[in-house]
Amino acid sequence: MPLLAAIFVSGLLFALLRWKTARAGALCLLLGSLLGLALTVHTDAKLQALQTAYEGKTATLTAEVERTDSSYYPGVVDAVLRVEQVDGEAEDFRIRCAALPKCQAGERVRGRFTLEAPPETDRLDLYADGVSLTGELLRDETLERLGESSSFRARTARLQRRLSGALRRGMAHDPAGVLAAMVVGDRSHLSSALRTAYRGAGLSHVLVVSGMHVSILCGSFLEHLPTAGRRRKLLRRYAHRRAKALLGAGMAVLMVGVTGSTPSVLRAGVAVWVSAVGIWVCGPADALTSLGVAGVWMTLGNSYAICDMGFELSFAAVVGTLAGAELARRSQEARIRAEKTRKTKNAAHKRGGVYHNILQRGKRLGGSVWETLCVSGCACAATFPVLVVRGLSASLYALVSSVAVLWLVEPILLLGLGTALLGLAPALAPLHRVISRCAEFLADLLDRWALWVSGWPGAQLWFDTAYAALICLLLAGLCWLAFHWRLRLRVALPALLLTAAVAIGAGNALSRDTLRVELVGTKSAPAVVISQNDRAVVLYRGGKTTRNAVETTLARRNVRTVEAFLDLRINPSDRHARKAEQTLRAASCAMDSARVLRTDIGRLELVRTRTGCAVRVTAAGRTFLTLSGTVRFAQPIEVDWLLASMARPNRVVYRKMLTKSTNYRWIEGDEDIELQTALRFRP
């Protein structure tokens, strides 16, 4: 990261000194970088002070539940709390609890928690959400409920629950879950199958209320208001533009309220408000300026907000959308200029002819399709680097899906919002049922499309980060050359698409059947996830935090089938296991026994002793060993890789080691150990 920052600043300084025309832009970017550095130092100081004061301590916390997510254990939730008091003293910071007794956003709770610094692998994501510490409720303590909070966020959370219930009333489960996610931001009713399908079809952004939804509500909806005749001329006057901007800002406030003030909607709302302020102070409408001011405003209190994946995807998508709209506008202007210079004497092309009317309608339809292709294509291209850096998948059919069903989003959003609001009034039940059926039909149509597309071959593509970075640099260089050489779009665009297709196809062909071995979860008891293509094997140990990390890793790797789930815990506090083709629990095995499982990925051998267990995995021509508890072998055992944990590897001879920490007692003093949490083996 420091190297990339140094390269970026060096490039800005070079542009500042070399090109006069680029000095203004380079100076703004340089000042923005300095501001970002100052904000980062300030945020780091606050986080360091909090962690120094509370890390490793147990305290009684009074807090408001800001957000809850479903957990993989029954009766508990994954929650973010805003702490109000610590041992009776006023405080203000956020913590994340991986397993909290079931509660709802907007409640105030009190309990005794143990506070720790966030795990290193999740640190950036938690800091981006403003979470400075993780908390765990003491086992023998109960969570005291203090009633509902009166804060704005709590009120919006309660409104969100009411609207979600009114929206889903009388609907089938799957369309109701999709509508609740699209309209009010309630994703708790989405099935895992639909999440996977939308991700495979490249439509995940539709399920997250973001700038696209706010733009539809504040832009497209207002454009459809009747503005005929003289009123249309009046709307062009500046006073009416101000009124329209004010109405748009009000609609953005409504969207923020019904979605529970989620960060993605707050970002879009701030951009709309900044644009409205610009119009009220007689400034020209500028989407990029509004977006930049919104980004600076969102990072003033927390500089790590820029590390949030939603933040990065939102801003990249907006920049890509604006670039696509500009590309479509310029191509349309070029077409109009070409038509003006073209002379024809064909009578069929005269104004008023049937052929002329059909031709004009066809051109308008083609222009609309071309604009949609430009916007969707540029948005997909802009978000691709973010997906690669984040280790996520990119859908091969994202562009096709966006063009095919993007027109459905606006009616679904408007009908869903109408259904939610009408559901709050019992007297309007007949009208509510009619609109509800229409919204359910369109949502079901969208679900069927996502399920169909996600079943196509190669629905999701995975990229090696370094290789994908080279592809992005290559395409950026080709774009610059096309601009520098002033190549026509009809020549440059096919060349870019062909280059991207060849590079992506070659990368996926080379990475096919690659074996991934990863340690995920806490440092003290990490789980092992071994994946190949869309199949995986899980060697599980640890608590609820590790369980969440396992599920997140499986989702990121697009794992559809878990071939084997081995629970290595000797004294588990629960018997909940993930659904898999083969499940084996060490606690259920007889002492001093051995079990063998065979999967497509490899061969698994589990040995159970009185005080622990060991698993040897043979896959891709290599052997891996991991331990849980204390295992003493009768004779030395040789493996290629040790998948390390706190368990001491007695009489284990290993060539290399995969570890999440170099501070385990049995490796202290060995300075040659390299911290490495993931491996890849090519076939």
C-alpha positions in Angstrom: 0.0 0.0 0.0 2.8 2.6 0.8 4.4 1.7 -2.5 1.2 2.3 -4.5 0.7 5.6 -2.6 4.3 6.7 -3.5 3.7 5.8 -7.2 0.5 7.8 -7.2 2.0 10.9 -5.6 5.0 10.7 -7.9 2.7 10.6 -10.9 0.8 13.6 -9.7 4.1 15.6 -9.1 5.3 14.6 -12.5 2.0 15.8 -14.1 2.2 19.0 -12.1 5.6 19.8 -13.3 5.4 18.4 -16.9 2.0 19.4 -18.3 0.5 22.8 -17.9 -3.0 21.7 -19.0 -3.0 19.0 -16.2 -1.7 21.2 -13.4 -5.1 22.1 -12.0 -6.3 18.5 -11.8 -3.1 17.2 -10.5 -3.0 19.9 -7.8 -6.5 19.1 -6.7 -5.7 15.4 -6.5 -2.5 16.1 -4.6 -4.3 18.3 -2.1 -6.9 15.6 -1.7 -4.2 13.0 -1.0 -2.8 15.3 1.7 -6.2 15.7 3.2 -6.7 12.0 3.2 -3.4 11.4 4.9 -4.3 13.9 7.6 -7.7 12.2 8.1 -6.1 8.8 8.3 -3.6 9.9 11.0 -6.5 11.4 13.0 -8.6 8.3 12.7 -5.7 6.0 13.6 -5.0 8.1 16.7 -8.7 7.7 17.8 -8.7 3.9 17.2 -5.3 3.5 19.0 -6.6 5.4 22.0 -9.7 3.2 22.3 -7.8 0.0 21.8 -5.3 1.0 24.4 -8.0 1.8 26.9 -10.2 -1.2 26.5 -8.4 -4.1 24.7 -8.4 -7.2 26.8 -10.7 -5.8 29.4 -14.1 -6.9 30.7 -16.6 -4.2 31.3 -20.4 -3.6 31.7 -21.6 -1.9 28.5 -24.8 0.0 27.9 -25.3 0.3 24.1 -27.8 0.7 21.3 -28.2 -2.1 18.7 -27.5 -0.4 15.4 -27.6 -3.3 13.0 -28.2 -7.1 13.2 -27.4 -9.8 10.7 -28.5 -13.4 10.7 -26.1 -15.8 12.3 -25.3 -19.4 11.5 -26.4 -20.4 15.0 -30.0 -20.5 16.1 -31.1 -17.9 18.7 -28.2 -15.5 18.2 -27.4 -12.7 15.8 -24.3 -10.9 14.5 -24.7 -7.3 15.8 -23.1 -3.9 15.7 -23.5 -1.9 18.9 -23.0 1.8 19.6 -21.7 1.9 23.1 -23.2 4.7 25.3 -21.7 3.8 28.7 -18.7 1.8 29.9 -19.0 0.9 33.6 -21.4 3.8 34.1 -19.1 6.4 32.3 -20.2 8.0 29.1 -18.5 6.8 25.9 -19.2 6.8 22.2 -17.8 4.0 20.0 -18.9 0.9 18.1 -18.2 -2.7 18.7 -19.2 -5.9 16.8 -20.5 -9.0 18.5 -20.3 -12.2 16.5 -22.9 -14.0 18.7 -25.4 -11.9 20.7 -28.7 -13.2 22.0 -31.4 -12.4 19.5 -32.3 -8.8 19.5 -33.5 -6.1 17.0 -31.9 -2.9 15.7 -33.1 0.1 17.7 -33.1 -1.6 21.1 -30.9 -0.6 24.1 -29.2 -3.4 25.9 -26.8 -3.8 28.8 -24.4 -6.7 29.5 -20.9 -7.6 30.6 -18.6 -8.0 27.6 -15.0 -8.9 27.0 -13.4 -6.4 24.5 -10.7 -7.3 22.0 -9.0 -5.6 19.0 -10.5 -6.8 15.7 -8.9 -9.8 14.0 -6.3 -8.8 11.5 -8.1 -10.3 8.5 -11.3 -8.4 9.2 -9.7 -5.2 10.5 -10.1 -3.0 7.5 -13.7 -4.0 6.9 -14.7 -3.3 10.6 -12.8 0.0 10.6 -14.7 1.0 7.5 -18.0 0.5 9.4 -16.7 2.6 12.3 -16.2 -0.5 14.5 -13.1 -0.2 16.7 -13.4 -3.3 18.9 -15.0 -6.7 19.0 -17.1 -7.7 22.0 -18.1 -11.1 23.4 -20.9 -11.5 26.0 -19.6 -13.4 29.0 -21.0 -17.0 29.0 -22.7 -16.8 32.4 -24.1 -13.3 31.8 -27.5 -12.5 30.4 -28.3 -9.6 28.1 -30.5 -7.0 29.8 -33.0 -5.3 27.5 -33.6 -1.6 28.3 -36.3 -0.9 25.8 -36.3 1.0 22.6 -33.9 3.8 21.8 -35.1 7.3 20.7 -32.3 8.1 18.3 -32.9 8.9 14.6 -31.2 5.7 13.5 -33.3 3.6 15.9 -36.5 5.2 14.7 -35.6 4.5 11.1 -34.8 0.9 11.9 -38.2 0.4 13.5 -39.8 2.1 10.5 -37.8 -0.2 8.2 -39.2 -3.3 10.1 -42.8 -2.1 9.8 -42.4 -1.3 6.1 -40.8 -4.7 5.5 -43.6 -6.5 7.2 -46.3 -4.5 5.3 -44.5 -5.2 2.1 -44.1 -8.9 2.5 -47.7 -9.5 3.8 -49.5 -12.1 1.7 -46.6 -12.7 -0.7 -44.6 -15.9 -1.6 -41.3 -16.1 0.3 -38.8 -15.6 -2.5 -40.4 -12.6 -4.2 -41.1 -11.1 -0.8 -37.5 -11.4 0.2 -36.2 -9.8 -3.0 -38.7 -6.9 -2.7 -37.8 -6.3 1.0 -34.1 -6.1 0.0 -34.7 -3.9 -3.0 -37.2 -1.4 -1.5 -36.4 -1.1 2.2 -32.9 -2.7 2.5 -34.1 -5.7 4.6 -31.9 -8.6 3.4 -32.7 -10.9 6.3 -35.4 -12.7 4.3 -33.3 -13.5 1.3 -32.6 -17.2 0.8 -29.1 -18.4 0.2 -30.1 -19.9 -3.2 -31.3 -16.5 -4.4 -28.2 -14.7 -3.1 -26.1 -17.2 -5.1 -28.2 -16.9 -8.2 -28.2 -13.1 -8.2 -24.4 -13.1 -7.7 -24.0 -15.6 -10.6 -26.2 -13.5 -12.9 -24.3 -10.3 -12.1 -27.3 -8.7 -10.4 -26.1 -8.5 -6.8 -26.2 -4.7 -6.9 -30.0 -4.8 -7.5 -30.5 -6.3 -4.1 -28.6 -3.6 -2.2 -30.4 -0.2 -1.9 -27.8 2.2 -3.3 -27.3 5.2 -5.5 -29.1 3.5 -8.4 -32.3 3.1 -6.4 -32.1 6.7 -5.1 -31.5 8.0 -8.6 -34.5 6.2 -9.9 -36.7 7.6 -7.1 -35.2 11.2 -7.2 -34.6 11.4 -10.9 -36.7 9.1 -13.2 -39.8 9.3 -11.0 -39.7 13.1 -11.0 -39.2 13.2 -14.8 -42.4 11.2 -15.2 -44.5 13.9 -13.5 -46.9 15.7 -15.9 -45.1 18.8 -17.3 -47.1 19.5 -20.4 -47.5 22.8 -22.3 -46.7 26.0 -20.5 -45.7 24.2 -17.4 -42.9 22.4 -19.3 -41.4 25.8 -20.1 -41.8 27.0 -16.5 -39.9 24.0 -15.3 -36.9 25.2 -17.3 -36.7 28.3 -15.2 -34.3 28.4 -12.4 -36.9 28.8 -9.7 -38.6 25.6 -10.8 -35.3 23.8 -10.9 -34.8 24.8 -7.3 -38.2 23.4 -6.4 -37.4 20.2 -8.2 -34.1 19.9 -6.5 -35.8 20.4 -3.1 -38.3 17.7 -4.0 -35.5 15.3 -5.0 -33.7 16.0 -1.7 -36.9 15.2 0.2 -37.3 11.9 -1.7 -33.7 11.1 -0.8 -34.6 11.7 2.9 -37.5 9.4 2.5 -35.3 6.7 1.0 -32.8 7.1 3.9 -35.6 6.7 6.4 -37.3 3.6 5.0 -33.9 1.8 4.6 -32.7 2.3 8.2 -30.0 4.8 7.3 -27.7 2.2 5.7 -24.3 3.5 4.5 -24.9 2.9 0.8 -28.1 4.9 0.9 -26.5 7.6 3.0 -23.8 8.1 0.4 -26.3 8.4 -2.4 -28.5 10.7 -0.3 -25.5 13.0 0.5 -24.7 13.2 -3.3 -28.3 14.2 -4.0 -28.3 16.8 -1.2 -25.0 18.2 -2.4 -26.4 18.5 -6.0 -29.5 20.2 -4.6 -27.4 22.7 -2.6 -25.4 23.5 -5.8 -28.6 24.4 -7.7 -29.8 26.5 -4.8 -26.6 28.5 -4.7 -26.8 29.0 -8.5 -24.1 26.5 -9.3 -24.2 24.3 -12.4 -25.2 20.7 -12.0 -22.0 18.5 -11.9 -22.4 14.9 -11.0 -18.7 14.3 -10.5 -18.4 17.3 -8.1 -21.4 16.1 -6.1 -19.9 12.6 -5.9 -16.5 13.9 -4.8 -18.0 16.2 -2.1 -20.2 13.3 -0.9 -17.1 11.1 -0.7 -15.1 13.6 1.3 -18.1 14.3 3.6 -18.5 10.5 4.3 -14.8 10.1 5.2 -14.4 13.2 7.4 -15.3 11.3 10.6 -13.7 8.0 9.6 -11.0 7.9 6.9 -11.3 4.1 6.7 -14.8 4.5 5.2 -13.1 4.4 1.8 -12.1 0.8 2.5 -15.7 -0.3 2.7 -16.4 -2.6 -0.3 -19.8 -1.0 -0.8 -18.3 2.4 -0.9 -15.7 1.4 -3.5 -18.3 -0.4 -5.7 -20.8 2.5 -5.4 -18.3 5.1 -6.5 -16.7 3.0 -9.2 -20.2 2.2 -10.6 -21.2 5.9 -10.6 -18.0 6.9 -12.4 -18.6 4.1 -14.9 -22.2 5.1 -15.4 -21.2 8.8 -16.0 -18.5 7.7 -18.5 -21.0 5.4 -20.3 -23.6 8.3 -20.5 -20.9 10.6 -21.9 -19.9 8.0 -24.4 -23.5 7.5 -25.5 -24.0 11.3 -25.8 -20.9 11.8 -28.0 -21.7 8.8 -30.2 -25.3 10.2 -30.7 -23.9 13.7 -31.6 -21.5 12.1 -34.1 -24.5 10.2 -35.6 -26.6 13.4 -35.9 -23.7 15.2 -37.6 -23.3 12.4 -40.0 -27.0 12.4 -40.9 -26.9 16.1 -41.5 -24.1 15.9 -44.0 -25.6 12.9 -45.8 -27.9 13.9 -48.7 -30.4 11.6 -50.3 -33.1 12.0 -52.9 -35.1 8.9 -52.0 -38.7 10.0 -51.6 -39.4 7.2 -49.1 -37.2 9.1 -46.6 -39.3 12.3 -46.8 -40.9 13.5 -43.6 -44.3 12.0 -43.0 -43.7 8.8 -45.0 -44.5 5.5 -43.4 -41.0 4.2 -44.0 -39.5 7.3 -42.6 -41.6 7.0 -39.4 -40.6 3.4 -39.0 -37.0 4.2 -39.6 -37.1 7.0 -37.0 -38.6 4.8 -34.4 -36.0 2.1 -35.1 -33.3 4.7 -34.6 -34.7 5.8 -31.3 -35.0 2.2 -30.1 -31.4 1.5 -31.3 -30.2 4.7 -29.5 -31.9 3.6 -26.3 -30.3 0.1 -26.5 -26.9 1.6 -27.3 -27.1 4.0 -24.3 -28.0 1.1 -22.0 -25.1 -1.0 -23.4 -22.7 1.9 -22.9 -23.8 2.6 -19.3 -23.9 -1.1 -18.3 -20.6 -1.9 -20.0 -18.7 1.1 -18.5 -20.2 0.4 -15.0 -19.1 -3.3 -15.2 -15.7 -2.2 -16.4 -15.3 0.3 -13.6 -16.3 -2.2 -10.9 -14.1 -5.0 -12.2 -10.9 -3.8 -10.6 -12.7 -3.5 -7.2 -14.0 -7.1 -7.5 -10.5 -8.3 -8.3 -8.8 -6.5 -5.5 -11.4 -7.7 -3.0 -11.0 -11.3 -4.1 -14.6 -11.6 -5.3 -16.0 -13.0 -8.5 -17.2 -11.2 -11.6 -20.2 -12.5 -13.5 -19.6 -13.4 -17.1 -23.2 -12.4 -17.9 -23.4 -9.2 -15.9 -23.7 -7.0 -19.0 -26.3 -9.2 -20.6 -28.3 -9.3 -17.3 -28.1 -5.5 -16.8 -29.4 -4.8 -20.4 -32.1 -7.4 -20.2 -33.7 -6.7 -16.8 -32.6 -3.2 -15.8 -35.9 -1.8 -17.0 -37.6 -3.9 -14.4 -35.9 -2.2 -11.5 -37.9 1.1 -11.7 -41.4 -0.4 -11.7 -40.4 -2.9 -9.0 -39.0 -0.2 -6.8 -42.0 2.1 -7.3 -44.6 -0.7 -6.9 -42.8 -2.1 -3.9 -42.6 1.3 -2.2 -46.3 1.9 -2.8 -47.1 -1.6 -1.4 -45.0 -0.9 1.8 -46.6 2.5 2.4 -50.2 1.3 1.7 -49.7 -1.6 4.0 -49.4 0.7 6.9 -53.1 1.8 6.4 -55.6 -1.1 7.0 -58.3 0.9 5.3 -56.4 0.7 2.0 -56.2 -3.1 2.1 -57.9 -3.7 -1.3 -55.6 -1.3 -3.1 -52.6 -2.8 -1.2 -53.5 -6.3 -2.5 -53.7 -5.1 -6.1 -50.3 -3.3 -6.1 -48.8 -6.2 -4.1 -49.7 -8.7 -6.7 -48.2 -6.6 -9.5 -45.0 -6.1 -7.5 -44.8 -9.8 -6.7 -45.3 -10.7 -10.3 -42.4 -8.5 -11.5 -40.1 -9.7 -8.6 -40.9 -13.3 -9.5 -40.0 -12.6 -13.1 -36.6 -11.1 -11.9 -36.0 -14.1 -9.7 -36.6 -16.5 -12.6 -34.2 -14.6 -14.8 -31.5 -14.7 -12.1 -31.9 -18.4 -11.5 -31.9 -19.2 -15.2 -28.8 -17.1 -16.0 -26.8 -18.4 -13.0 -27.2 -21.9 -14.3 -25.4 -21.1 -17.5 -21.8 -22.5 -17.8 -19.2 -20.3 -16.3 -21.6 -17.9 -14.6 -18.9 -16.6 -12.3 -15.3 -15.9 -13.1 -12.5 -15.9 -10.5 -9.3 -14.0 -11.1 -5.8 -14.2 -9.7 -5.3 -10.7 -8.2 -1.9 -10.1 -9.8 -3.0 -11.5 -13.2 -6.2 -9.4 -13.2 -4.2 -6.3 -12.2 -2.0 -6.8 -15.3 -5.2 -7.2 -17.4 -6.5 -3.9 -16.0 -3.2 -2.1 -16.7 -3.1 -3.5 -20.2 -6.7 -2.4 -21.0 -6.0 1.0 -19.5 -2.9 1.4 -21.6 -4.8 0.4 -24.8 -7.5 2.9 -23.9 -4.9 5.7 -23.6 -3.3 4.7 -26.9 -6.7 4.7 -28.6 -7.4 8.2 -27.3 -3.9 9.4 -28.1 -4.1 8.1 -31.7 -7.7 9.2 -32.1 -8.9 5.8 -33.2 -12.5 5.5 -34.2 -14.8 3.8 -31.6 -15.8 1.2 -34.2 -12.1 0.1 -34.3 -11.0 0.7 -30.7 -14.0 -1.0 -28.9 -13.8 -4.4 -30.7 -10.1 -4.4 -30.2 -10.5 -3.8 -26.4 -13.3 -6.4 -26.1 -11.2 -9.0 -28.0 -8.2 -8.3 -25.9 -10.2 -8.6 -22.6 -11.9 -11.8 -23.8 -8.6 -13.4 -24.7 -6.9 -12.4 -21.5 -9.8 -13.4 -19.3 -10.3 -16.7 -21.1 -6.6 -17.6 -20.9 -6.5 -16.7 -17.2 -9.5 -18.8 -16.3 -8.2 -21.7 -18.4 -4.9 -21.6 -16.6 -6.5 -21.3 -13.2 -9.0 -24.1 -13.7 -8.7 -26.9 -11.1 -6.4 -24.7 -9.0 -6.4 -26.0 -5.4 -6.7 -23.3 -2.7 -5.8 -23.9 1.0 -6.8 -21.2 3.4 -6.8 -20.6 7.1 -9.8 -18.5 8.2 -11.2 -17.2 11.5 -9.4 -16.4 14.7 -5.7 -16.8 15.3 -6.2 -19.1 18.3 -8.4 -21.7 16.4 -8.5 -21.1 12.7 -10.5 -23.3 10.4 -9.1 -24.8 7.2 -11.0 -24.4 3.9 -9.7 -26.4 0.9 -11.5 -25.5 -2.3 -11.2 -26.5 -6.0 -13.5 -25.0 -8.6 -16.9 -25.0 -7.0 -16.3 -27.7 -4.4 -14.7 -27.5 -0.9 -13.6 -29.4 2.2 -13.9 -27.7 5.6 -11.8 -28.7 8.7 -13.7 -26.7 11.4 -12.6 -25.6 14.8 -13.2 -22.5 16.8 -16.2 -20.4 17.8 -18.9 -18.4 16.1 -16.5 -15.8 14.7 -14.6 -18.6 12.8 -17.9 -20.0 11.6 -18.9 -16.7 10.1 -15.4 -16.5 8.4 -15.9 -20.0 7.0 -19.2 -19.1 5.4 -17.9 -15.9 4.0 -14.9 -17.7 2.4 -17.2 -20.3 0.9 -19.4 -17.6 -0.6 -16.4 -15.7 -2.0 -15.0 -18.8 -3.6 -18.5 -19.5 -5.1 -18.5 -23.0 -3.5 -21.7 -24.8 -4.4 -20.9 -28.2 -2.8 -19.1 -28.9 0.5 -17.9 -32.4 0.0 -16.8 -32.9 3.6 -17.3 -31.0 6.9 -15.0 -32.3 9.7 -15.7 -30.8 13.1 -12.3 -31.1 15.0 -13.6 -29.9 18.4 -13.3 -32.4 21.2 -15.8 -30.7 23.5 -18.1 -28.7 21.2 -20.6 -26.3 22.9 -23.1 -27.1 20.1 -23.7 -29.8 17.5 -24.7 -27.4 14.6 -22.8 -28.3 11.4 -22.9 -27.0 7.9 -24.8 -29.1 5.3 -22.3 -31.3 3.5 -22.1 -34.5 1.5 -20.1 -36.1 4.3 -20.0 -34.9 7.9 -17.7 -36.2 10.6 -17.4 -35.0 14.2 -14.2 -35.8 16.2 -16.3 -35.8 19.4 -18.4 -38.7 18.1 -15.4 -40.8 17.1 -14.0 -43.5 19.5 -10.8 -42.8 21.2 -7.6 -44.1 19.6 -9.5 -44.6 16.3 -9.0 -43.5 12.7 -11.5 -42.6 10.0 -10.9 -42.1 6.2 -13.0 -40.0 3.9 -12.5 -39.8 0.1 -13.6 -36.8 -1.9 -13.0 -35.4 -5.4 -10.6 -32.9 -3.9 -8.5 -35.5 -2.0 -8.2 -38.1 0.8 -8.9 -37.2 4.4 -7.6 -39.2 7.4 -8.8 -38.3 10.9 -7.0 -39.7 14.0 -8.8 -39.3 17.3 -7.0 -39.6 20.7 -8.1 -38.9 24.2 -6.9 -35.3 24.2 -7.2 -34.2 20.6 -7.3 -35.2 16.9 -5.3 -34.8 13.8 -6.3 -34.7 10.1 -4.0 -35.5 7.2 -5.1 -34.3 3.8 -3.7 -35.7 0.6 -4.6 -33.5 -2.4 -2.9 -32.2 -5.6 0.1 -34.5 -4.9 0.8 -32.9 -1.5 0.1 -33.7 2.1 -1.2 -31.3 4.7 -1.6 -31.8 8.5 -3.6 -29.9 11.0 -4.1 -30.6 14.7 -6.7 -29.8 17.4 -5.8 -30.3 21.0 -2.9 -32.5 22.0 -1.9 -35.5 19.8 1.2 -37.6 20.4 2.2 -39.8 17.5 3.9 -43.2 18.2 6.4 -42.4 15.4 7.3 -39.3 13.4 4.9 -38.4 10.7 6.2 -36.5 7.6 4.0 -34.0 5.6 4.6 -31.3 3.1 2.7 -28.5 4.9 1.7 -28.0 8.5 -1.6 -26.0 8.8 -0.7 -24.5 12.1 -2.8 -23.6 15.2 -2.1 -23.3 18.9 -1.7 -27.1 19.1 1.9 -28.2 19.4 2.9 -30.5 16.5 4.7 -33.3 18.5 6.8 -35.6 16.3 5.5 -33.9 13.1 8.1 -33.4 10.4 7.0 -30.7 8.0 8.8 -28.9 5.2 6.7 -25.7 5.2 4.0 -24.1 7.4 0.8 -22.1 6.8 0.0 -20.0 9.9 -2.2 -17.0 10.9 0.2 -16.1 13.8 3.8 -16.3 14.6 3.2 -15.9 18.3 2.2 -19.5 19.2 4.2 -20.7 22.2 5.6 -23.7 20.3 7.2 -21.5 17.6 8.4 -18.6 19.8 12.0 -17.7 19.1 11.9 -18.9 15.5 12.5 -15.8 13.5 12.4 -17.6 10.1 8.7 -18.3 10.2 6.8 -16.4 7.5 3.2 -15.3 8.1 1.2 -16.9 5.3 -2.6 -17.7 5.5 -3.4 -19.0 2.0 -1.8 -21.3 -0.7 -2.5 -22.0 -4.3 -1.4 -25.1 -6.2 -1.9 -25.2 -9.9 -2.6 -28.6 -11.5 
